[in-house]
């Protein structure tokens, strides 16, 4: 998948950055879900923080998806430019 002419270390750094984005998003989502479950177990009063948490998870997932889509699109674009 690496475009010709791109050094391996640059491509490796790009893959690492995309993996780190997903690790960040998944860990934050897990943390938020854990806090929501803990709040329910402790019979805490639902507040605006619950709504914000429920909205935050899809926002993080959408952001990571868009960044991954852009990365893959740029890699495909580099492949098609080299073939012409």
PDB file of N, CA, C and O in Angstrom:
ATOM      1  N   UNK A   1       0.816  -1.184   0.000  1.00  0.00           N
ATOM      2  CA  UNK A   1       0.000   0.000   0.000  1.00  0.00           C
ATOM      3  C   UNK A   1       0.865   1.255   0.000  1.00  0.00           C
ATOM      4  O   UNK A   1       0.381   2.335  -0.338  1.00  0.00           O
ATOM      5  N   UNK A   2       2.130   1.129   0.371  1.00  0.00           N
ATOM      6  CA  UNK A   2       3.020   2.287   0.433  1.00  0.00           C
ATOM      7  C   UNK A   2       3.307   2.779  -0.972  1.00  0.00           C
ATOM      8  O   UNK A   2       3.712   1.997  -1.832  1.00  0.00           O
ATOM      9  N   UNK A   3       3.098   4.095  -1.222  1.00  0.00           N
ATOM     10  CA  UNK A   3       3.393   4.626  -2.545  1.00  0.00           C
ATOM     11  C   UNK A   3       4.880   4.567  -2.834  1.00  0.00           C
ATOM     12  O   UNK A   3       5.692   4.776  -1.933  1.00  0.00           O
ATOM     13  N   UNK A   4       5.255   4.283  -4.082  1.00  0.00           N
ATOM     14  CA  UNK A   4       6.672   4.276  -4.428  1.00  0.00           C
ATOM     15  C   UNK A   4       7.270   5.659  -4.211  1.00  0.00           C
ATOM     16  O   UNK A   4       6.628   6.668  -4.503  1.00  0.00           O
ATOM     17  N   UNK A   5       8.471   5.705  -3.711  1.00  0.00           N
ATOM     18  CA  UNK A   5       9.143   6.974  -3.479  1.00  0.00           C
ATOM     19  C   UNK A   5       8.966   7.494  -2.060  1.00  0.00           C
ATOM     20  O   UNK A   5       9.662   8.425  -1.656  1.00  0.00           O
ATOM     21  N   UNK A   6       8.058   6.918  -1.308  1.00  0.00           N
ATOM     22  CA  UNK A   6       7.874   7.321   0.083  1.00  0.00           C
ATOM     23  C   UNK A   6       8.798   6.472   0.946  1.00  0.00           C
ATOM     24  O   UNK A   6       8.739   5.243   0.898  1.00  0.00           O
ATOM     25  N   UNK A   7       9.652   7.121   1.736  1.00  0.00           N
ATOM     26  CA  UNK A   7      10.517   6.327   2.618  1.00  0.00           C
ATOM     27  C   UNK A   7       9.694   5.489   3.588  1.00  0.00           C
ATOM     28  O   UNK A   7       8.622   5.896   4.035  1.00  0.00           O
ATOM     29  N   UNK A   8      10.218   4.318   3.899  1.00  0.00           N
ATOM     30  CA  UNK A   8       9.499   3.392   4.783  1.00  0.00           C
ATOM     31  C   UNK A   8       9.239   3.996   6.155  1.00  0.00           C
ATOM     32  O   UNK A   8       8.176   3.771   6.735  1.00  0.00           O
ATOM     33  N   UNK A   9      10.185   4.757   6.681  1.00  0.00           N
ATOM     34  CA  UNK A   9      10.026   5.294   8.030  1.00  0.00           C
ATOM     35  C   UNK A   9       8.911   6.342   8.078  1.00  0.00           C
ATOM     36  O   UNK A   9       8.219   6.457   9.089  1.00  0.00           O
ATOM     37  N   UNK A  10       8.731   7.100   7.006  1.00  0.00           N
ATOM     38  CA  UNK A  10       7.642   8.076   6.970  1.00  0.00           C
ATOM     39  C   UNK A  10       6.302   7.338   6.921  1.00  0.00           C
ATOM     40  O   UNK A  10       5.363   7.699   7.631  1.00  0.00           O
ATOM     41  N   UNK A  11       6.219   6.320   6.092  1.00  0.00           N
ATOM     42  CA  UNK A  11       4.991   5.534   6.008  1.00  0.00           C
ATOM     43  C   UNK A  11       4.697   4.861   7.349  1.00  0.00           C
ATOM     44  O   UNK A  11       3.541   4.797   7.767  1.00  0.00           O
ATOM     45  N   UNK A  12       5.737   4.356   8.028  1.00  0.00           N
ATOM     46  CA  UNK A  12       5.555   3.725   9.337  1.00  0.00           C
ATOM     47  C   UNK A  12       5.037   4.743  10.354  1.00  0.00           C
ATOM     48  O   UNK A  12       4.169   4.419  11.164  1.00  0.00           O
ATOM     49  N   UNK A  13       5.557   5.960  10.318  1.00  0.00           N
ATOM     50  CA  UNK A  13       5.073   7.002  11.228  1.00  0.00           C
ATOM     51  C   UNK A  13       3.612   7.351  10.945  1.00  0.00           C
ATOM     52  O   UNK A  13       2.847   7.625  11.869  1.00  0.00           O
ATOM     53  N   UNK A  14       3.232   7.342   9.682  1.00  0.00           N
ATOM     54  CA  UNK A  14       1.840   7.617   9.329  1.00  0.00           C
ATOM     55  C   UNK A  14       0.915   6.525   9.862  1.00  0.00           C
ATOM     56  O   UNK A  14      -0.147   6.820  10.409  1.00  0.00           O
ATOM     57  N   UNK A  15       1.315   5.276   9.703  1.00  0.00           N
ATOM     58  CA  UNK A  15       0.510   4.157  10.211  1.00  0.00           C
ATOM     59  C   UNK A  15       0.422   4.224  11.737  1.00  0.00           C
ATOM     60  O   UNK A  15      -0.639   3.984  12.313  1.00  0.00           O
ATOM     61  N   UNK A  16       1.531   4.549  12.382  1.00  0.00           N
ATOM     62  CA  UNK A  16       1.549   4.659  13.845  1.00  0.00           C
ATOM     63  C   UNK A  16       0.615   5.779  14.303  1.00  0.00           C
ATOM     64  O   UNK A  16      -0.085   5.630  15.305  1.00  0.00           O
ATOM     65  N   UNK A  17       0.600   6.895  13.578  1.00  0.00           N
ATOM     66  CA  UNK A  17      -0.271   8.009  13.988  1.00  0.00           C
ATOM     67  C   UNK A  17      -1.746   7.631  13.853  1.00  0.00           C
ATOM     68  O   UNK A  17      -2.551   7.986  14.714  1.00  0.00           O
ATOM     69  N   UNK A  18      -2.107   6.926  12.801  1.00  0.00           N
ATOM     70  CA  UNK A  18      -3.503   6.487  12.654  1.00  0.00           C
ATOM     71  C   UNK A  18      -3.850   5.486  13.755  1.00  0.00           C
ATOM     72  O   UNK A  18      -4.948   5.540  14.309  1.00  0.00           O
ATOM     73  N   UNK A  19      -2.940   4.585  14.076  1.00  0.00           N
ATOM     74  CA  UNK A  19      -3.192   3.613  15.148  1.00  0.00           C
ATOM     75  C   UNK A  19      -3.327   4.317  16.496  1.00  0.00           C
ATOM     76  O   UNK A  19      -4.151   3.928  17.323  1.00  0.00           O
ATOM     77  N   UNK A  20      -2.518   5.349  16.716  1.00  0.00           N
ATOM     78  CA  UNK A  20      -2.611   6.086  17.976  1.00  0.00           C
ATOM     79  C   UNK A  20      -3.927   6.854  18.084  1.00  0.00           C
ATOM     80  O   UNK A  20      -4.488   6.970  19.174  1.00  0.00           O
ATOM     81  N   UNK A  21      -4.420   7.376  16.967  1.00  0.00           N
ATOM     82  CA  UNK A  21      -5.716   8.052  16.973  1.00  0.00           C
ATOM     83  C   UNK A  21      -6.801   7.080  17.423  1.00  0.00           C
ATOM     84  O   UNK A  21      -7.627   7.409  18.275  1.00  0.00           O
ATOM     85  N   UNK A  22      -6.792   5.872  16.840  1.00  0.00           N
ATOM     86  CA  UNK A  22      -7.815   4.890  17.200  1.00  0.00           C
ATOM     87  C   UNK A  22      -7.651   4.405  18.633  1.00  0.00           C
ATOM     88  O   UNK A  22      -8.645   4.179  19.323  1.00  0.00           O
ATOM     89  N   UNK A  23      -6.412   4.240  19.092  1.00  0.00           N
ATOM     90  CA  UNK A  23      -6.190   3.840  20.486  1.00  0.00           C
ATOM     91  C   UNK A  23      -6.725   4.914  21.431  1.00  0.00           C
ATOM     92  O   UNK A  23      -7.339   4.597  22.449  1.00  0.00           O
ATOM     93  N   UNK A  24      -6.494   6.182  21.096  1.00  0.00           N
ATOM     94  CA  UNK A  24      -6.994   7.280  21.909  1.00  0.00           C
ATOM     95  C   UNK A  24      -8.523   7.277  21.940  1.00  0.00           C
ATOM     96  O   UNK A  24      -9.123   7.370  23.010  1.00  0.00           O
ATOM     97  N   UNK A  25      -9.143   7.172  20.783  1.00  0.00           N
ATOM     98  CA  UNK A  25     -10.607   7.221  20.699  1.00  0.00           C
ATOM     99  C   UNK A  25     -11.238   6.044  21.433  1.00  0.00           C
ATOM    100  O   UNK A  25     -12.207   6.221  22.171  1.00  0.00           O
ATOM    101  N   UNK A  26     -10.701   4.858  21.239  1.00  0.00           N
ATOM    102  CA  UNK A  26     -11.269   3.681  21.904  1.00  0.00           C
ATOM    103  C   UNK A  26     -11.066   3.728  23.414  1.00  0.00           C
ATOM    104  O   UNK A  26     -11.944   3.309  24.168  1.00  0.00           O
ATOM    105  N   UNK A  27      -9.918   4.233  23.864  1.00  0.00           N
ATOM    106  CA  UNK A  27      -9.683   4.320  25.309  1.00  0.00           C
ATOM    107  C   UNK A  27     -10.580   5.381  25.947  1.00  0.00           C
ATOM    108  O   UNK A  27     -11.104   5.166  27.040  1.00  0.00           O
ATOM    109  N   UNK A  28     -10.761   6.518  25.282  1.00  0.00           N
ATOM    110  CA  UNK A  28     -11.656   7.548  25.807  1.00  0.00           C
ATOM    111  C   UNK A  28     -13.092   7.024  25.838  1.00  0.00           C
ATOM    112  O   UNK A  28     -13.812   7.254  26.810  1.00  0.00           O
ATOM    113  N   UNK A  29     -13.512   6.325  24.786  1.00  0.00           N
ATOM    114  CA  UNK A  29     -14.872   5.774  24.751  1.00  0.00           C
ATOM    115  C   UNK A  29     -15.083   4.752  25.860  1.00  0.00           C
ATOM    116  O   UNK A  29     -16.130   4.738  26.506  1.00  0.00           O
ATOM    117  N   UNK A  30     -14.094   3.904  26.079  1.00  0.00           N
ATOM    118  CA  UNK A  30     -14.181   2.912  27.156  1.00  0.00           C
ATOM    119  C   UNK A  30     -14.251   3.597  28.511  1.00  0.00           C
ATOM    120  O   UNK A  30     -15.018   3.184  29.381  1.00  0.00           O
ATOM    121  N   UNK A  31     -13.466   4.627  28.687  1.00  0.00           N
ATOM    122  CA  UNK A  31     -13.463   5.372  29.944  1.00  0.00           C
ATOM    123  C   UNK A  31     -14.824   6.020  30.199  1.00  0.00           C
ATOM    124  O   UNK A  31     -15.343   5.961  31.314  1.00  0.00           O
ATOM    125  N   UNK A  32     -15.401   6.637  29.167  1.00  0.00           N
ATOM    126  CA  UNK A  32     -16.711   7.287  29.315  1.00  0.00           C
ATOM    127  C   UNK A  32     -17.783   6.257  29.651  1.00  0.00           C
ATOM    128  O   UNK A  32     -18.616   6.493  30.525  1.00  0.00           O
ATOM    129  N   UNK A  33     -17.767   5.119  28.964  1.00  0.00           N
ATOM    130  CA  UNK A  33     -18.752   4.068  29.247  1.00  0.00           C
ATOM    131  C   UNK A  33     -18.580   3.557  30.675  1.00  0.00           C
ATOM    132  O   UNK A  33     -19.563   3.319  31.377  1.00  0.00           O
ATOM    133  N   UNK A  34     -17.332   3.389  31.100  1.00  0.00           N
ATOM    134  CA  UNK A  34     -17.070   2.946  32.472  1.00  0.00           C
ATOM    135  C   UNK A  34     -17.617   3.949  33.479  1.00  0.00           C
ATOM    136  O   UNK A  34     -18.204   3.554  34.487  1.00  0.00           O
ATOM    137  N   UNK A  35     -17.432   5.246  33.219  1.00  0.00           N
ATOM    138  CA  UNK A  35     -17.957   6.266  34.128  1.00  0.00           C
ATOM    139  C   UNK A  35     -19.484   6.254  34.163  1.00  0.00           C
ATOM    140  O   UNK A  35     -20.083   6.432  35.223  1.00  0.00           O
ATOM    141  N   UNK A  36     -20.115   6.044  32.999  1.00  0.00           N
ATOM    142  CA  UNK A  36     -21.571   5.963  32.971  1.00  0.00           C
ATOM    143  C   UNK A  36     -22.087   4.760  33.765  1.00  0.00           C
ATOM    144  O   UNK A  36     -23.070   4.869  34.498  1.00  0.00           O
ATOM    145  N   UNK A  37     -21.423   3.623  33.616  1.00  0.00           N
ATOM    146  CA  UNK A  37     -21.834   2.431  34.368  1.00  0.00           C
ATOM    147  C   UNK A  37     -21.604   2.612  35.863  1.00  0.00           C
ATOM    148  O   UNK A  37     -22.423   2.186  36.678  1.00  0.00           O
ATOM    149  N   UNK A  38     -20.496   3.240  36.221  1.00  0.00           N
ATOM    150  CA  UNK A  38     -20.220   3.507  37.627  1.00  0.00           C
ATOM    151  C   UNK A  38     -21.258   4.462  38.212  1.00  0.00           C
ATOM    152  O   UNK A  38     -21.708   4.284  39.344  1.00  0.00           O
ATOM    153  N   UNK A  39     -21.627   5.461  37.446  1.00  0.00           N
ATOM    154  CA  UNK A  39     -22.648   6.408  37.884  1.00  0.00           C
ATOM    155  C   UNK A  39     -23.978   5.696  38.124  1.00  0.00           C
ATOM    156  O   UNK A  39     -24.685   5.988  39.089  1.00  0.00           O
ATOM    157  N   UNK A  40     -24.305   4.772  37.246  1.00  0.00           N
ATOM    158  CA  UNK A  40     -25.559   4.027  37.407  1.00  0.00           C
ATOM    159  C   UNK A  40     -25.491   3.111  38.631  1.00  0.00           C
ATOM    160  O   UNK A  40     -26.462   2.997  39.378  1.00  0.00           O
ATOM    161  N   UNK A  41     -24.333   2.453  38.835  1.00  0.00           N
ATOM    162  CA  UNK A  41     -24.175   1.562  39.989  1.00  0.00           C
ATOM    163  C   UNK A  41     -24.278   2.320  41.310  1.00  0.00           C
ATOM    164  O   UNK A  41     -24.804   1.803  42.296  1.00  0.00           O
ATOM    165  N   UNK A  42     -23.766   3.554  41.317  1.00  0.00           N
ATOM    166  CA  UNK A  42     -23.805   4.356  42.532  1.00  0.00           C
ATOM    167  C   UNK A  42     -25.122   5.107  42.696  1.00  0.00           C
ATOM    168  O   UNK A  42     -25.298   5.879  43.638  1.00  0.00           O
ATOM    169  N   UNK A  43     -26.047   4.869  41.761  1.00  0.00           N
ATOM    170  CA  UNK A  43     -27.359   5.519  41.771  1.00  0.00           C
ATOM    171  C   UNK A  43     -27.227   7.043  41.785  1.00  0.00           C
ATOM    172  O   UNK A  43     -27.927   7.743  42.517  1.00  0.00           O
ATOM    173  N   UNK A  44     -26.314   7.524  40.960  1.00  0.00           N
ATOM    174  CA  UNK A  44     -26.102   8.960  40.826  1.00  0.00           C
ATOM    175  C   UNK A  44     -27.241   9.565  40.014  1.00  0.00           C
ATOM    176  O   UNK A  44     -27.842   8.896  39.173  1.00  0.00           O
ATOM    177  N   UNK A  45     -27.523  10.808  40.268  1.00  0.00           N
ATOM    178  CA  UNK A  45     -28.605  11.501  39.572  1.00  0.00           C
ATOM    179  C   UNK A  45     -28.162  11.812  38.147  1.00  0.00           C
ATOM    180  O   UNK A  45     -27.096  12.397  37.954  1.00  0.00           O
ATOM    181  N   UNK A  46     -28.966  11.430  37.130  1.00  0.00           N
ATOM    182  CA  UNK A  46     -28.597  11.770  35.753  1.00  0.00           C
ATOM    183  C   UNK A  46     -28.533  13.289  35.587  1.00  0.00           C
ATOM    184  O   UNK A  46     -29.388  14.022  36.084  1.00  0.00           O
ATOM    185  N   UNK A  47     -27.537  13.724  34.902  1.00  0.00           N
ATOM    186  CA  UNK A  47     -27.378  15.161  34.700  1.00  0.00           C
ATOM    187  C   UNK A  47     -26.935  15.406  33.273  1.00  0.00           C
ATOM    188  O   UNK A  47     -26.961  14.508  32.431  1.00  0.00           O
ATOM    189  N   UNK A  48     -26.529  16.630  33.017  1.00  0.00           N
ATOM    190  CA  UNK A  48     -26.077  16.993  31.673  1.00  0.00           C
ATOM    191  C   UNK A  48     -24.821  16.223  31.287  1.00  0.00           C
ATOM    192  O   UNK A  48     -24.560  16.028  30.100  1.00  0.00           O
ATOM    193  N   UNK A  49     -24.048  15.788  32.261  1.00  0.00           N
ATOM    194  CA  UNK A  49     -22.822  15.049  31.949  1.00  0.00           C
ATOM    195  C   UNK A  49     -23.123  13.735  31.235  1.00  0.00           C
ATOM    196  O   UNK A  49     -22.326  13.279  30.416  1.00  0.00           O
ATOM    197  N   UNK A  50     -24.259  13.127  31.537  1.00  0.00           N
ATOM    198  CA  UNK A  50     -24.644  11.887  30.854  1.00  0.00           C
ATOM    199  C   UNK A  50     -24.927  12.177  29.383  1.00  0.00           C
ATOM    200  O   UNK A  50     -24.473  11.445  28.504  1.00  0.00           O
ATOM    201  N   UNK A  51     -25.672  13.237  29.118  1.00  0.00           N
ATOM    202  CA  UNK A  51     -25.957  13.615  27.729  1.00  0.00           C
ATOM    203  C   UNK A  51     -24.709  13.969  26.961  1.00  0.00           C
ATOM    204  O   UNK A  51     -24.540  13.580  25.806  1.00  0.00           O
ATOM    205  N   UNK A  52     -23.831  14.714  27.616  1.00  0.00           N
ATOM    206  CA  UNK A  52     -22.568  15.088  26.965  1.00  0.00           C
ATOM    207  C   UNK A  52     -21.741  13.843  26.668  1.00  0.00           C
ATOM    208  O   UNK A  52     -21.124  13.745  25.608  1.00  0.00           O
ATOM    209  N   UNK A  53     -21.728  12.899  27.591  1.00  0.00           N
ATOM    210  CA  UNK A  53     -20.970  11.663  27.389  1.00  0.00           C
ATOM    211  C   UNK A  53     -21.527  10.854  26.231  1.00  0.00           C
ATOM    212  O   UNK A  53     -20.772  10.303  25.430  1.00  0.00           O
ATOM    213  N   UNK A  54     -22.838  10.785  26.144  1.00  0.00           N
ATOM    214  CA  UNK A  54     -23.467  10.007  25.072  1.00  0.00           C
ATOM    215  C   UNK A  54     -23.201  10.657  23.714  1.00  0.00           C
ATOM    216  O   UNK A  54     -23.088   9.956  22.708  1.00  0.00           O
ATOM    217  N   UNK A  55     -23.102  11.973  23.673  1.00  0.00           N
ATOM    218  CA  UNK A  55     -22.811  12.673  22.421  1.00  0.00           C
ATOM    219  C   UNK A  55     -21.319  12.608  22.093  1.00  0.00           C
ATOM    220  O   UNK A  55     -20.947  12.582  20.919  1.00  0.00           O
ATOM    221  N   UNK A  56     -20.469  12.581  23.109  1.00  0.00           N
ATOM    222  CA  UNK A  56     -19.020  12.633  22.890  1.00  0.00           C
ATOM    223  C   UNK A  56     -18.499  11.389  22.174  1.00  0.00           C
ATOM    224  O   UNK A  56     -17.613  11.499  21.325  1.00  0.00           O
ATOM    225  N   UNK A  57     -19.019  10.233  22.491  1.00  0.00           N
ATOM    226  CA  UNK A  57     -18.509   8.994  21.898  1.00  0.00           C
ATOM    227  C   UNK A  57     -18.681   8.988  20.374  1.00  0.00           C
ATOM    228  O   UNK A  57     -17.705   8.724  19.672  1.00  0.00           O
ATOM    229  N   UNK A  58     -19.863   9.263  19.833  1.00  0.00           N
ATOM    230  CA  UNK A  58     -19.981   9.294  18.366  1.00  0.00           C
ATOM    231  C   UNK A  58     -19.132  10.394  17.719  1.00  0.00           C
ATOM    232  O   UNK A  58     -18.643  10.228  16.601  1.00  0.00           O
ATOM    233  N   UNK A  59     -18.959  11.513  18.422  1.00  0.00           N
ATOM    234  CA  UNK A  59     -18.131  12.592  17.871  1.00  0.00           C
ATOM    235  C   UNK A  59     -16.687  12.122  17.746  1.00  0.00           C
ATOM    236  O   UNK A  59     -16.052  12.344  16.715  1.00  0.00           O
ATOM    237  N   UNK A  60     -16.161  11.475  18.786  1.00  0.00           N
ATOM    238  CA  UNK A  60     -14.798  10.942  18.729  1.00  0.00           C
ATOM    239  C   UNK A  60     -14.665   9.890  17.627  1.00  0.00           C
ATOM    240  O   UNK A  60     -13.696   9.899  16.868  1.00  0.00           O
ATOM    241  N   UNK A  61     -15.638   8.986  17.542  1.00  0.00           N
ATOM    242  CA  UNK A  61     -15.586   7.938  16.519  1.00  0.00           C
ATOM    243  C   UNK A  61     -15.660   8.521  15.110  1.00  0.00           C
ATOM    244  O   UNK A  61     -14.976   8.052  14.200  1.00  0.00           O
ATOM    245  N   UNK A  62     -16.489   9.537  14.937  1.00  0.00           N
ATOM    246  CA  UNK A  62     -16.590  10.187  13.623  1.00  0.00           C
ATOM    247  C   UNK A  62     -15.287  10.880  13.258  1.00  0.00           C
ATOM    248  O   UNK A  62     -14.834  10.792  12.117  1.00  0.00           O
ATOM    249  N   UNK A  63     -14.685  11.566  14.216  1.00  0.00           N
ATOM    250  CA  UNK A  63     -13.408  12.239  13.962  1.00  0.00           C
ATOM    251  C   UNK A  63     -12.316  11.266  13.561  1.00  0.00           C
ATOM    252  O   UNK A  63     -11.573  11.523  12.615  1.00  0.00           O
ATOM    253  N   UNK A  64     -12.212  10.157  14.268  1.00  0.00           N
ATOM    254  CA  UNK A  64     -11.200   9.153  13.929  1.00  0.00           C
ATOM    255  C   UNK A  64     -11.492   8.527  12.571  1.00  0.00           C
ATOM    256  O   UNK A  64     -10.570   8.247  11.806  1.00  0.00           O
ATOM    257  N   UNK A  65     -12.760   8.307  12.271  1.00  0.00           N
ATOM    258  CA  UNK A  65     -13.124   7.733  10.974  1.00  0.00           C
ATOM    259  C   UNK A  65     -12.769   8.669   9.831  1.00  0.00           C
ATOM    260  O   UNK A  65     -12.268   8.233   8.795  1.00  0.00           O
ATOM    261  N   UNK A  66     -13.030   9.959  10.021  1.00  0.00           N
ATOM    262  CA  UNK A  66     -12.701  10.935   8.982  1.00  0.00           C
ATOM    263  C   UNK A  66     -11.192  10.999   8.766  1.00  0.00           C
ATOM    264  O   UNK A  66     -10.731  11.034   7.625  1.00  0.00           O
ATOM    265  N   UNK A  67     -10.426  11.014   9.845  1.00  0.00           N
ATOM    266  CA  UNK A  67      -8.967  11.050   9.703  1.00  0.00           C
ATOM    267  C   UNK A  67      -8.435   9.797   9.013  1.00  0.00           C
ATOM    268  O   UNK A  67      -7.520   9.881   8.194  1.00  0.00           O
ATOM    269  N   UNK A  68      -9.000   8.640   9.337  1.00  0.00           N
ATOM    270  CA  UNK A  68      -8.583   7.406   8.676  1.00  0.00           C
ATOM    271  C   UNK A  68      -8.969   7.428   7.197  1.00  0.00           C
ATOM    272  O   UNK A  68      -8.193   7.001   6.343  1.00  0.00           O
ATOM    273  N   UNK A  69     -10.164   7.925   6.900  1.00  0.00           N
ATOM    274  CA  UNK A  69     -10.621   8.023   5.518  1.00  0.00           C
ATOM    275  C   UNK A  69      -9.699   8.941   4.704  1.00  0.00           C
ATOM    276  O   UNK A  69      -9.355   8.628   3.564  1.00  0.00           O
ATOM    277  N   UNK A  70      -9.311  10.051   5.283  1.00  0.00           N
ATOM    278  CA  UNK A  70      -8.403  10.979   4.600  1.00  0.00           C
ATOM    279  C   UNK A  70      -7.051  10.322   4.372  1.00  0.00           C
ATOM    280  O   UNK A  70      -6.480  10.450   3.289  1.00  0.00           O
ATOM    281  N   UNK A  71      -6.530   9.623   5.371  1.00  0.00           N
ATOM    282  CA  UNK A  71      -5.239   8.945   5.229  1.00  0.00           C
ATOM    283  C   UNK A  71      -5.277   7.923   4.100  1.00  0.00           C
ATOM    284  O   UNK A  71      -4.378   7.883   3.260  1.00  0.00           O
ATOM    285  N   UNK A  72      -6.323   7.097   4.086  1.00  0.00           N
ATOM    286  CA  UNK A  72      -6.438   6.071   3.044  1.00  0.00           C
ATOM    287  C   UNK A  72      -6.620   6.728   1.678  1.00  0.00           C
ATOM    288  O   UNK A  72      -6.040   6.275   0.691  1.00  0.00           O
ATOM    289  N   UNK A  73      -7.417   7.789   1.615  1.00  0.00           N
ATOM    290  CA  UNK A  73      -7.617   8.494   0.352  1.00  0.00           C
ATOM    291  C   UNK A  73      -6.342   9.114  -0.181  1.00  0.00           C
ATOM    292  O   UNK A  73      -6.093   9.079  -1.386  1.00  0.00           O
ATOM    293  N   UNK A  74      -5.532   9.680   0.699  1.00  0.00           N
ATOM    294  CA  UNK A  74      -4.258  10.251   0.265  1.00  0.00           C
ATOM    295  C   UNK A  74      -3.306   9.164  -0.228  1.00  0.00           C
ATOM    296  O   UNK A  74      -2.558   9.370  -1.184  1.00  0.00           O
ATOM    297  N   UNK A  75      -3.338   8.009   0.428  1.00  0.00           N
ATOM    298  CA  UNK A  75      -2.482   6.908  -0.018  1.00  0.00           C
ATOM    299  C   UNK A  75      -2.923   6.403  -1.389  1.00  0.00           C
ATOM    300  O   UNK A  75      -2.082   6.118  -2.241  1.00  0.00           O
ATOM    301  N   UNK A  76      -4.216   6.289  -1.610  1.00  0.00           N
ATOM    302  CA  UNK A  76      -4.715   5.841  -2.909  1.00  0.00           C
ATOM    303  C   UNK A  76      -4.418   6.879  -3.983  1.00  0.00           C
ATOM    304  O   UNK A  76      -4.081   6.528  -5.113  1.00  0.00           O
ATOM    305  N   UNK A  77      -4.542   8.158  -3.630  1.00  0.00           N
ATOM    306  CA  UNK A  77      -4.236   9.226  -4.569  1.00  0.00           C
ATOM    307  C   UNK A  77      -2.774   9.215  -4.979  1.00  0.00           C
ATOM    308  O   UNK A  77      -2.445   9.488  -6.134  1.00  0.00           O
ATOM    309  N   UNK A  78      -1.909   8.905  -4.048  1.00  0.00           N
ATOM    310  CA  UNK A  78      -0.475   8.825  -4.358  1.00  0.00           C
ATOM    311  C   UNK A  78      -0.200   7.646  -5.290  1.00  0.00           C
ATOM    312  O   UNK A  78       0.669   7.730  -6.158  1.00  0.00           O
ATOM    313  N   UNK A  79      -0.938   6.544  -5.112  1.00  0.00           N
ATOM    314  CA  UNK A  79      -0.782   5.393  -6.009  1.00  0.00           C
ATOM    315  C   UNK A  79      -1.222   5.726  -7.422  1.00  0.00           C
ATOM    316  O   UNK A  79      -0.539   5.372  -8.383  1.00  0.00           O
ATOM    317  N   UNK A  80      -2.362   6.407  -7.562  1.00  0.00           N
ATOM    318  CA  UNK A  80      -2.882   6.685  -8.897  1.00  0.00           C
ATOM    319  C   UNK A  80      -2.029   7.717  -9.627  1.00  0.00           C
ATOM    320  O   UNK A  80      -1.935   7.677 -10.854  1.00  0.00           O
ATOM    321  N   UNK A  81      -1.402   8.650  -8.890  1.00  0.00           N
ATOM    322  CA  UNK A  81      -0.509   9.631  -9.529  1.00  0.00           C
ATOM    323  C   UNK A  81       0.740   8.949 -10.070  1.00  0.00           C
ATOM    324  O   UNK A  81       1.228   9.320 -11.137  1.00  0.00           O
ATOM    325  N   UNK A  82       1.259   7.969  -9.362  1.00  0.00           N
ATOM    326  CA  UNK A  82       2.481   7.290  -9.785  1.00  0.00           C
ATOM    327  C   UNK A  82       2.253   6.414 -11.015  1.00  0.00           C
ATOM    328  O   UNK A  82       3.185   6.162 -11.779  1.00  0.00           O
ATOM    329  N   UNK A  83       1.022   5.950 -11.209  1.00  0.00           N
ATOM    330  CA  UNK A  83       0.732   5.075 -12.341  1.00  0.00           C
ATOM    331  C   UNK A  83       0.589   5.838 -13.640  1.00  0.00           C
ATOM    332  O   UNK A  83       0.750   5.252 -14.711  1.00  0.00           O
ATOM    333  N   UNK A  84       0.289   7.133 -13.582  1.00  0.00           N
ATOM    334  CA  UNK A  84       0.094   7.907 -14.808  1.00  0.00           C
ATOM    335  C   UNK A  84       1.384   8.399 -15.367  1.00  0.00           C
ATOM    336  O   UNK A  84       1.395   9.069 -16.400  1.00  0.00           O
TER     337      UNK A  84
END
